[in-house]
């Protein structure tokens, strides 16, 4: 059962510290976001969330692109940005069929309202969660299929109001 304490732990903003990707329990390289990914995830007290993840390596993310796109910028450069960036937003709720305590359980992002990856729109993204150090660190664990699991560690940036 999700408690008010658990909901209070989620409310706020977190910055991405790292991503560890494994396949069948063995570490594998994260070719999506590279060795030093960046990201932010936010949860509101009204039940909405948004996340953005991106590579920081210039070889995965051309730095000279602008909005609006310019005629000298290639489709290949823009495709590279798209291949190494993910953003999405929507409601969130807790999976009541998974055992939950104040610091462990499963959160569901979705159905997603907006996403840089069109196949994510309308989807449900299940993430096991673990809070450590009194809620200042959040580990979100997602199963990508074919035995591939991402473990994303986030550090709290902002602690918002508490629910009563």
LUMDOBA-939167 format. One line per field, with one value per residue: residue number from 1; residue in one letter; x, y, z of N, C-alpha, C in turn. Coordinates in steps of 0.02 Angstrom, whole numbers. Each point is the difference from the previous one (the first is absolute). Example, Ala and Ser with C-alpha at 12.3 -4.5 7.8 and 13.67 -1.06 7.14 Angstrom:
// residues 2
pos <- c(1 2)
code <- c(A S)
nX <- c(660 -18)
nY <- c(-284 53)
nZ <- c(390 -36)
caX <- c(-45 42)
caY <- c(59 59)
caZ <- c(0 3)
cX <- c(45 -39)
cY <- c(60 55)
cZ <- c(0 37)
This chain:
// residues 164
pos <- c(1 2 3 4 5 6 7 8 9 10 11 12 13 14 15 16 17 18 19 20 21 22 23 24 25 26 27 28 29 30 31 32 33 34 35 36 37 38 39 40 41 42 43 44 45 46 47 48 49 50 51 52 53 54 55 56 57 58 59 60 61 62 63 64 65 66 67 68 69 70 71 72 73 74 75 76 77 78 79 80 81 82 83 84 85 86 87 88 89 90 91 92 93 94 95 96 97 98 99 100 101 102 103 104 105 106 107 108 109 110 111 112 113 114 115 116 117 118 119 120 121 122 123 124 125 126 127 128 129 130 131 132 133 134 135 136 137 138 139 140 141 142 143 144 145 146 147 148 149 150 151 152 153 154 155 156 157 158 159 160 161 162 163 164)
code <- c(X X X X X X X X X X X X X X X X X X X X X X X X X X X X X X X X X X X X X X X X X X X X X X X X X X X X X X X X X X X X X X X X X X X X X X X X X X X X X X X X X X X X X X X X X X X X X X X X X X X X X X X X X X X X X X X X X X X X X X X X X X X X X X X X X X X X X X X X X X X X X X X X X X X X X X X X X X X X X X X X X X X X)
nX <- c(42 -13 48 -25 36 -21 -61 9 26 -51 -40 17 62 23 65 13 17 -34 17 -24 24 -44 28 -55 2 20 47 -35 29 -9 -19 -55 22 41 63 -20 -54 -47 -32 -65 -24 -63 -22 -63 -22 -13 56 40 32 64 28 64 24 65 32 61 19 41 31 -38 23 -7 50 5 -46 -49 -42 -33 -10 64 3 49 -53 32 -37 60 16 -58 11 63 -23 -44 53 24 -65 -25 -59 -32 -68 -30 -57 1 9 -21 39 -65 18 43 34 -27 55 19 46 -45 -1 -57 27 -56 39 -56 -43 56 4 65 34 66 -12 -25 36 30 -26 -34 65 8 38 9 8 41 -13 56 -20 55 39 -51 0 64 0 -13 -12 -4 -33 19 -46 52 -3 -5 -22 -17 38 -34 53 -46 56 -44 21 -30 -35 -65 -14 -57 -60 -25 -27 -61)
nY <- c(-59 45 29 46 -36 -54 23 18 -61 -15 38 30 23 -42 -2 -18 -52 -55 -36 -54 -26 -49 -56 -30 58 4 41 46 21 62 -25 2 0 -50 17 59 -37 39 24 11 -17 16 3 11 42 22 -38 50 -25 17 -27 16 -38 14 -15 2 -57 48 -58 3 62 12 40 -2 -42 29 34 13 -57 0 30 23 -12 -57 -39 -17 65 19 -47 21 63 -15 -29 56 13 1 22 0 3 3 -31 -6 -64 -30 -52 -6 -31 50 -42 44 32 36 -47 -48 -13 12 45 27 15 37 -6 -6 64 10 -11 5 -57 6 -56 48 40 8 -10 -56 39 -65 26 -49 16 32 24 37 -1 -27 -32 11 -66 -3 -64 13 -57 -1 -44 -2 -60 -62 3 55 23 57 19 46 32 27 63 6 42 -16 20 -21 24 -10 -59 17)
nZ <- c(0 -45 35 40 43 -32 -3 62 3 -39 35 -57 -4 -47 11 -62 37 -15 -53 28 -55 11 -22 23 34 -64 24 -32 -54 22 -59 38 63 -16 10 -23 14 -23 52 -5 59 -13 63 -20 46 -62 2 -18 -52 -3 -53 5 -48 6 -55 26 -23 -22 4 54 4 -66 16 -66 24 -34 36 -54 -30 -14 -58 39 37 6 -39 -22 4 -27 -44 2 1 -48 -27 26 -11 61 -16 58 -3 59 14 65 13 54 -14 11 -57 11 38 41 17 52 -9 -11 -65 -33 -40 -24 -52 -1 -51 -35 13 15 -56 5 31 -61 1 35 -47 57 4 34 37 12 61 17 64 17 59 0 53 34 -57 13 -4 -65 6 -65 0 -64 -15 -42 27 -22 64 -35 50 7 35 13 18 42 2 57 -39 1 60 -26 -2 59 -10 12)
caX <- c(-42 38 -16 11 73 29 -18 40 68 4 -14 59 41 60 48 28 70 28 -41 35 -39 22 -39 3 41 68 4 11 8 -60 15 -50 17 72 31 -17 -66 -29 -73 -40 -68 -39 -66 -40 -47 -64 1 30 73 33 70 41 65 38 72 37 59 -12 -5 -69 -46 31 -11 -13 -69 -40 -70 -20 54 29 9 66 -1 -21 -47 40 16 -62 -14 45 -29 -59 21 34 -39 -68 -39 -71 -38 -67 -16 33 -35 37 -27 -25 10 69 11 29 5 15 60 6 -63 1 -37 -17 -4 -45 18 39 -35 47 65 41 -6 -72 -29 -12 -63 -53 27 12 70 6 67 10 35 31 27 52 23 -57 -37 39 21 -52 21 -54 24 -46 14 -6 -13 58 47 35 -27 33 -4 16 6 -18 11 -51 19 -48 -52 -59 -46 -23 -72 -29)
caY <- c(59 62 46 71 9 -20 52 59 -11 10 69 41 -7 -40 1 -66 -11 -49 -55 -64 -45 -70 -49 -63 9 19 70 13 72 38 35 52 63 7 -10 53 26 54 -5 25 -27 38 -25 53 -25 -13 -65 0 -4 8 -22 9 -33 15 -9 64 -8 33 -48 -26 57 58 59 61 2 53 4 -49 -31 41 -37 -34 -56 -59 -47 -49 30 -1 -71 -19 28 -40 -67 1 41 -23 41 -19 27 -25 -14 -58 -31 -56 -66 -31 -73 -13 14 67 31 71 14 -48 -18 10 58 -5 64 -6 1 60 50 24 -34 8 -64 -6 -62 7 36 -46 -60 -3 -16 -27 8 -15 56 -6 62 -9 60 40 26 45 -36 -41 -48 -25 -59 -16 -58 20 -60 -41 -5 64 39 63 25 71 31 71 36 52 70 42 -34 43 -3 -66 -11 -11)
caZ <- c(0 -4 55 -13 5 -64 -47 17 -23 -72 -21 -6 -59 10 -55 -15 19 -46 -25 -7 -42 2 -38 37 59 -17 -23 -71 -14 -16 -62 -10 33 7 66 48 -17 41 1 56 6 48 19 31 50 -32 -33 -66 -1 -64 1 -60 3 -61 -1 2 -44 -65 -55 1 5 -31 42 -39 -23 29 -17 -50 -38 -53 -62 -2 47 -38 30 38 66 39 16 54 62 16 20 65 45 14 45 1 57 8 69 31 56 28 -16 62 0 20 71 8 66 -8 -41 -55 -33 -72 -24 -71 -36 -56 -71 -16 -40 -50 2 -60 -35 -12 26 72 13 20 33 72 14 68 29 70 31 66 27 50 35 22 -57 -41 -59 -28 -51 -42 -36 -53 -42 -71 -41 -20 56 10 55 15 68 -2 66 0 63 10 -7 35 39 0 56 20 0 67)
cX <- c(44 -24 10 75 33 -15 41 73 7 -6 64 37 64 45 30 73 33 -52 45 -46 30 -43 12 49 72 1 12 4 -68 15 -50 23 74 23 -19 -68 -21 -76 -30 -67 -35 -68 -37 -47 -69 1 27 76 25 74 33 68 36 73 32 62 -15 -4 -70 -52 33 -19 -19 -71 -38 -74 -17 60 22 13 68 3 -30 -51 38 18 -61 -19 43 -26 -60 17 28 -34 -69 -32 -71 -33 -69 -15 44 -45 41 -35 -19 8 71 8 38 7 21 56 8 -68 6 -45 -12 -6 -48 -72 32 -38 44 65 37 -1 -74 -32 -13 -66 -55 24 4 72 6 72 -2 38 26 25 53 16 -58 -37 38 27 -55 30 -63 26 -53 23 -14 -16 65 53 38 -36 41 -12 24 0 -9 14 -51 30 -44 -47 -58 -41 -18 -76 -24 -57)
cY <- c(62 47 72 14 -16 54 63 -8 13 73 41 -15 -38 8 -70 -4 -50 -51 -62 -46 -70 -41 -67 4 22 72 4 76 30 41 57 67 10 -6 53 30 57 -9 30 -37 38 -32 56 -30 -16 -64 0 -1 18 -18 17 -32 15 -17 69 -2 32 -48 -30 55 62 64 63 4 55 -9 72 -28 46 -43 -36 -59 -61 -42 -52 27 -2 -71 -23 25 -43 -70 -2 46 -31 48 -26 28 -30 -11 -56 -27 -61 -65 -34 -75 -20 21 67 17 72 15 -46 -13 8 59 -11 71 -12 -11 67 45 24 -38 14 -63 -13 -63 3 36 -51 -61 8 -22 -21 7 -23 58 -19 70 -17 68 48 33 47 -32 -47 -45 -24 -54 -21 -60 19 -59 -34 -4 63 40 63 18 72 28 75 30 57 70 44 -45 48 -7 -72 -2 -10 -50)
cZ <- c(0 55 -23 2 -67 -53 12 -23 -75 -20 1 -64 18 -62 -8 21 -47 -21 -4 -39 4 -47 33 57 -13 -26 -76 -10 -15 -61 -13 27 13 73 52 -20 46 -1 62 -1 56 11 36 53 -29 -42 -71 5 -69 9 -66 13 -65 8 5 -45 -67 -59 -4 -4 -29 37 -39 -27 38 -17 -16 -38 -57 -62 -4 49 -35 38 42 69 45 19 57 67 22 25 70 51 10 49 0 62 1 74 28 56 22 -15 65 2 20 73 6 74 -12 -49 -60 -31 -74 -18 -74 -26 -58 20 -19 -49 -58 7 -65 -42 -12 28 76 15 13 37 75 10 73 23 73 30 68 18 52 31 14 -59 -45 -64 -21 -54 -36 -45 -50 -41 -72 -46 -19 54 15 54 8 72 -1 71 -7 69 4 -8 44 40 7 64 17 -2 72 -5)
